[in-house]
């Protein structure tokens, strides 16, 4: 994993400055819904407060892109897959959305099996 992506995995929450493994401040726009994986403030799930996810020092979508090697870079005006250690790489969230889904039990993105959506 590139040093840049390692740094991103151990940061305080950019919104509420919560340290890794701590609860976000209530109302933080970066807090994720444990049910759907979306930002809590944007989802309609209304999960119980006791089910809140802690900030792990990184966004779950970035964790998933790192885990599955989903990175891209722009080449001649088109986005193409690349390695995470490419100096111009960035997480490929579009590929993550196509190839993964939020697992409500595991509280993380998991790869879709072939033939499922």
N, C-alpha and C positions, 0 to 999 in steps of 0.2 A: 504494500500500500504506500502511496506517495506520502511524503512528510506533510504536504498541505492537507490531505484528507485525514491524516492522523490528528492534526491540530484541531480540525473541525469536530472530531469526536469527543473532545474533552473541554468544551467551552461552556461558559455560563449561558443561560437562556438569553438570546439577544433582546427579548422583549422585557422580561421582569428581572433579569440578572440572577435567577435562581441557580445555585450550584448543582453540578451533577449529583444524581441520586436524592434530590430534594423535590418537594412539591412546588409546582408553579404557584405564584400568587394568584388568588382568585381573579378571574377576568382576563388573565394573560391570553393574548391572541395566538401564542405559539403552543398552548396546551392542546393535546390531542384527545379526541373522544376515544375511550376504550372500546366502544362498540363498533365504530365504523372507520377509525383511523384519521378522520378529517379533523380540522381544527375545531375544538369544542365550541367556540363562539359561532361557527358556521353550520354546525350540524343540527338535525332535528331529533336526535336520539334521546336526549334528556336522561343520561345515565345518572345513577346515584353518586353522590359526592364521595362515598366510601370506595368507589371503583376508580377514582382518579389515577392516572398514570403519572409516575414521577418523571422528571426531566433526567435523561440519561447522558446528557452532555452532547447530544447530537439528535437531529431530526430522524425519525424512524425511516423516512423515505431515503435519506442519505445513507443510513445504516444498511438498508436493503440494496441500494445501488452498489455500495462497497462489497457487501456479501456476495452479490450475484455478478459483479464485474460489469455493471451497466454504466458505461461512460461513453461520451461522444465528444467530437470536436468538429469545428467548421472547416471544410476543405472545398475551395472553389465555390463558395456560396451554398454548399449542401452540408447537412449534419451527417457524419458518418461515425460508426462505432470505433472506439479506440481503447487503449489500455488506460488504467487509472494513473499510471506514472507518466503518461504523456504530458508535457508541460502545458498544453492547451486543453487538457481534458476538463470536462465538467460532468456532473451526474446526468444520466439519461433518464429523466423522469417519465418521458413519454413511453420508453420501452418498459419501464417499471409498471406503468399503468396497463400496458397491453399484456404483459407476461405474468403479472402477480395480482394477488388480491389481499386485502386485510384479513387476517385470521383473528377472530374475536376471542378465541380461547388463548392462543399464544401471544396475542397483543403485538403482532408484527406482520410484515408483509411476507407472504409465502408464494413460491412459484406455482402457477396453475399447472395442473396436469394436462397433457395433450387431450383435446376433445372437450375441455371444460371452459367455461367463460365466467 
